[in-house]
Amino acid sequence: MSPKVFEESSVFYQLSKRSHQNVVFCSDEDTGLKAIIAIHDTTLGPAFGGTRMWTYKSELEALKDVLRLSRTMTYKAAISGLNIGGGQAVIIGDNRTEKSEALMRRYGRFVKNLNGSFITAEDLGTDTKDMEYIRMETEHVAGLPESLGGSGDPTPIAAKGVLLGIKACVKEVFGTDSLAGRSVAVQGAGGVGENLVRLLRDENVQVYVSDINDDRLRQVAKKYGAQAVSNNNLLDLDFDIYAPCALGGILNTETIGKMKCAIIAGSANNQLAEEELHGQMLLEKGILYAPDYLINAGGMINCYSELSSAYSRKRTMQLAENIYAATRSVLKKSKEENIPTSKAAAIIAEKRIADIKKIKASY
């Protein structure tokens, strides 16, 4: 009997394309909860990933997002040298109007039922308060407020990692990692974006910043002396470095065609709309791309440190500083083998996972 061929628009087709260990669909009528938890790989340890709350156009779009994000988290942990696996969760809904204590706590019960195979933290559309609600139902959560013994807001560490990734790329392109006098366009003025703007201005960088929220944009631009630009006009400007810090999929055939910068390095997850196609396009165009999961690992590192028995801000910063060397290694492999940086990073991450699998198989 021939194997079943699934429609490309079906849930089962999406699942068949990927090798996830577990995908859990969560639904609760009383709270309105609709969520998906995806565990990609636990070779290195329990799956760790954020909980994102977003108004997806469809459940299929939410599934695609959680599957890709969870795979990204596996690679992020592996290439950062952390002993955790990759996972992700998405809650389908408007985080401004549909989020409630009851909904987050009901979601926390689903996390609890996974018995420690998945540990979550904040992501787009959730915050430390939401993690408090989840913590009321399960211990398998990080990114808690400092008042509860957690590490607090992870965005400053995440932004620091992105800055180090930018410096590693600047060293490759311009021969020095000094940022003084360079120009950077930061797309997205959320937690990581704002902190990145602050760090760049401290380095005497000319910063252009954009955001879909006009009030937020004006506030951040004024606070740090950056130049506010509308999203629609950002790519028309001339700048050295483009730092996407909002939603993924921003690097596609159309936007890459407009790019005039030398470097792309930002915090947004899954920036390449199609990894192989657009990674190759950037290579051929001569734009140096810092793989997102490589340089945005600071948030994960912060939460990873929180999970250890003795959290130390100093130790967390030391782990984050490894992002510079890790980025240099990826850029070196990309150059030596003439392959996209996205492919070079994946090869390095996959090798570590394969090596640990061999060790575990010998137990």
HUDADA-V239187 format. One record per pair of residues at least 4 apart in sequence whose ideal C-beta (glycine too) atoms are under 7 Angstrom apart, sorted by sequence separation. I is the first residue (numbers start at 1). J is the second residue. If there is no record, write none. Layout:
BEGIN
I/J
I/J
END
This chain:
BEGIN
6/10
11/15
12/16
13/17
42/46
57/61
59/63
60/64
61/65
62/66
63/67
64/68
65/69
66/70
67/71
68/72
69/73
70/74
71/75
72/76
73/77
74/78
75/79
76/80
94/98
95/99
99/103
101/105
102/106
103/107
104/108
107/111
108/112
109/113
114/118
122/126
126/130
128/132
130/134
131/135
134/138
144/148
146/150
154/158
155/159
156/160
157/161
158/162
159/163
160/164
161/165
162/166
163/167
164/168
165/169
166/170
167/171
168/172
169/173
170/174
189/193
190/194
191/195
192/196
193/197
194/198
195/199
196/200
197/201
198/202
199/203
201/205
213/217
214/218
215/219
216/220
217/221
218/222
219/223
220/224
229/233
251/255
252/256
253/257
255/259
274/278
275/279
276/280
277/281
278/282
279/283
280/284
281/285
290/294
292/296
293/297
297/301
298/302
299/303
300/304
301/305
302/306
303/307
312/316
313/317
314/318
315/319
316/320
317/321
322/326
323/327
324/328
325/329
326/330
327/331
328/332
329/333
330/334
331/335
332/336
333/337
339/343
341/345
342/346
343/347
344/348
345/349
346/350
347/351
348/352
349/353
350/354
351/355
352/356
353/357
354/358
355/359
356/360
357/361
358/362
8/13
28/33
42/47
56/61
77/82
93/98
99/104
122/127
144/149
145/150
171/176
188/193
189/194
200/205
211/216
221/226
229/234
250/255
251/256
266/271
273/278
282/287
290/295
306/311
334/339
339/344
6/12
7/13
27/33
56/62
122/128
135/141
144/150
146/152
171/177
201/207
211/217
220/226
221/227
244/250
272/278
305/311
334/340
6/13
26/33
27/34
40/47
77/84
111/118
134/141
143/150
145/152
170/177
186/193
200/207
210/217
221/228
272/279
282/289
305/312
334/341
337/344
15/23
39/47
77/85
122/130
142/150
143/151
209/217
229/237
26/35
56/65
77/86
111/120
122/131
135/144
168/177
170/179
6/16
121/131
131/141
167/177
186/196
197/207
218/228
279/289
305/315
331/341
334/344
25/36
26/37
74/85
75/86
143/154
186/197
209/220
217/228
305/316
330/341
333/344
74/86
131/143
132/144
167/179
170/182
197/209
209/221
23/36
24/37
73/86
131/144
132/145
251/264
73/87
120/134
302/316
305/319
330/344
23/38
71/86
73/88
128/143
301/316
330/345
333/348
70/86
91/107
128/144
132/148
184/200
22/39
70/87
128/145
209/226
242/259
20/38
21/39
70/88
208/226
250/268
301/319
330/348
20/39
21/40
69/88
207/226
208/227
209/228
210/229
212/231
242/261
301/320
329/348
20/40
21/41
49/69
120/140
121/141
189/209
207/227
209/229
210/230
235/255
241/261
248/268
251/271
21/42
49/70
119/140
120/141
121/142
122/143
179/200
184/205
186/207
208/229
210/231
240/261
245/266
247/268
248/269
249/270
250/271
251/272
252/273
271/292
66/88
118/140
119/141
121/143
183/205
189/211
238/260
239/261
240/262
241/263
242/264
243/265
244/266
245/267
246/268
248/270
251/273
256/278
270/292
298/320
66/89
111/134
119/142
180/203
181/204
182/205
183/206
184/207
185/208
186/209
187/210
188/211
197/220
201/224
235/258
240/263
243/266
245/268
248/271
264/287
269/292
49/73
66/90
116/140
128/152
179/203
180/204
201/225
210/234
235/259
241/265
244/268
249/273
268/292
48/73
65/90
108/133
112/137
128/153
201/226
256/281
262/287
263/288
264/289
265/290
298/323
36/62
104/130
108/134
112/138
179/205
194/220
198/224
208/234
252/278
256/282
261/287
262/288
264/290
266/292
297/323
36/63
107/134
111/138
189/216
197/224
244/271
251/278
269/296
38/66
62/90
105/133
108/136
109/137
112/140
189/217
259/287
295/323
38/67
48/77
104/133
108/137
111/140
197/226
208/237
256/285
267/296
36/66
40/70
62/92
95/125
104/134
108/138
162/192
265/295
39/70
40/71
87/118
89/120
95/126
105/136
189/220
208/239
38/70
101/133
105/137
294/326
295/327
40/73
41/74
44/77
59/92
159/192
163/196
294/327
40/74
44/78
158/192
162/196
48/84
54/90
56/92
155/191
159/195
163/199
294/330
48/85
49/86
155/192
159/196
290/327
45/83
46/84
47/85
49/87
50/88
51/89
52/90
53/91
55/93
153/191
44/83
45/84
46/85
47/86
48/87
49/88
55/94
156/195
160/199
291/330
44/84
45/85
47/87
49/89
51/91
53/93
155/195
159/199
44/85
43/85
53/95
42/85
41/85
187/231
41/86
40/86
53/99
20/67
40/87
187/234
196/243
39/87
11/60
14/63
18/67
38/87
185/234
196/245
14/64
20/70
37/87
38/88
291/341
9/60
290/341
291/342
294/345
11/63
37/89
185/237
193/245
289/341
14/67
18/71
36/89
192/245
289/342
35/89
36/90
185/239
291/345
35/90
184/239
190/245
35/91
183/239
184/240
187/243
188/244
35/92
183/240
184/241
185/242
186/243
187/244
188/245
283/340
33/91
34/92
182/240
185/243
187/245
188/246
282/340
34/93
182/241
184/243
186/245
187/246
280/340
279/340
279/342
279/343
32/98
275/342
31/100
51/120
33/103
46/116
47/117
50/120
54/124
272/342
31/102
32/103
46/117
47/118
48/119
49/120
50/121
51/122
52/123
54/125
196/267
31/103
35/107
46/118
50/122
51/123
52/124
53/125
33/106
37/110
46/119
50/123
52/125
53/126
33/107
52/126
31/106
35/110
42/117
51/126
166/241
192/267
28/106
39/117
39/118
188/268
26/107
37/118
162/243
26/110
24/110
173/262
24/114
173/263
170/263
169/263
169/265
166/265
165/265
162/265
162/266
162/267
158/267
173/288
172/288
169/288
169/290
165/290
165/294
165/295
162/295
161/295
162/296
161/296
161/297
161/298
158/296
160/298
158/298
157/298
158/299
157/299
155/299
157/301
154/299
157/302
154/302
154/303
151/302
151/303
151/305
151/306
150/306
168/324
164/321
167/324
165/323
169/327
157/316
161/320
164/323
168/327
172/331
143/303
151/311
160/320
164/324
168/328
142/303
161/323
165/327
157/320
168/331
142/306
142/307
121/303
119/307
72/269
72/270
69/269
69/270
68/270
79/294
76/293
80/297
75/293
82/300
82/301
80/300
84/304
72/293
76/297
80/301
82/304
77/300
76/300
81/322
80/326
79/326
48/300
48/303
79/345
79/348
79/349
75/346
78/349
75/349
78/352
78/353
44/353
43/353
41/353
44/356
43/356
43/357
END
